[in-house]
Amino acid sequence: MQFTLQKGPYTAVAETKGGELVSFRDAAGTEYIWGGDPAYWSGRNPNLFPIVGSLKNGRVRINGREYEMGRHGFARGSEFTAAERGEDFVVFELRESADTLARYPFPFLLRVRHQLLEDGFATTFEVTNTGDTPLPFCAGAHTAFNCPLYAGERFEDYQLVFDQEEDSDSLALTPEGLLLPGKRVPILHGTDTIPLSHQPFDELDTLMFDGLRSKGVKLIHKGTGHGIHMAFKDFPMIAFWTKANANAPYICLEPWHGCAAWDDESGEFTDKPHCITLQPGESRTLGYSVKTV
C-alpha cells in the first residue's frame, strides 16, 4: 500500500512494503529518489535492520545458536503496517513473526517515520525491545538518489562535499562483502570533497567511513551547486554505493549504525561493530534528514 505525503511544494510517496520512502519531488517535479530500474538495481531506499551488510558465511551466532540472515537483514523485504498517518508524515511498524523469529530470535517493534520538512524530509528508526531478554541490533539507511538529477548532466558532474575537512580512509571489502582487517584505501586526506566517478566503485564496490568529524554531506552538481544535503548525526558510519561496472545513474548515501562482518570476526552478534543492545522495555531512536540545496 502506498501513501502520498505533501508539505508546501514538496511531495513524497511511502509504501508499506519495506516501510520505504520511494519518491521525493520538489515544486518543479524533480524526482530525487532513484526509481529502482532493474537494469541497474531494483532497490530504491531500503531500511536496514537488524543487520547492516553481509554476515560471515551468511550466519550469525546468538545465545549459542547460529542463525541465517541475508545481506542487510529482513526489514527491507517485509510488509509493514501503517500505524499513524498525517498529511505530511506516515509511521510504519514491523513486529516479530514466525519468519523473523527463525532468523532473529527476539520480539521487537520497529517504527519507521517518514516526515516531510519545509525543504526536504526526515526518516527515523525507533526500535523497542518488547521481550524479556536483551535485544541486540544494527540499523541503517540505503537511500538512493538520482545522479544526475537533470537531463544533459553526467554522474561525473557531481561531487560529495562533507561539512568539514576529513582525514579518513575507506574500509575495504572482500568479494564476499566482508570487511578486510588492516586494509584501508586512501580517499579523504585534508579535503572535504570526493569528486564522483564510477572508477572507485568499480574497484572497491562501496566507499565506507567510520568516525568522521562531519555529521553531514552534500551530493551536489559541481557547477550549479544544486543537489541535497544529508545530516546523519545519529550514525557513526556512512557509506556510498552505486552498482559496479554498470555506469549506473544513481548513488546511495547510507548512514549506518553497524556494518558488514569482518573477515576475522567471532561471529557473535553482540561483537559486531556499533551493535546496540536494548534492555527489556528500552527503546532507541536513530534518524537522518535530507534537504534540497
Buried (B, 14 or more C-beta within 10 A) or exposed (E): EEBEBEBEEBBBBBBBBBBBBBBBBBEEEEBBBBBBEEEBBEBBBBBBBBBBBBBBEBEBBBEEEEBEBEBBBBBBEBEBEBBEEEEBBBBBBBBBEEEBEEBBBBBBBBBBBBBBBEBBBBBBBBBBBBBEEBBBBBBBBBBBBBBBBEEEBEBBBBBBBBBEEBEBBBBBBBEEBBBBEEEEBEBBEEEBBBEBEBEBBBEBBBBBBBEBEBBBBBBBBBEEEBBBBBBBEBBBBBBBBBBBEEEBBBBBBBBBBBBBBBBEBEBBBBBBBBBBEBEEEEEBEBBBBBBBB
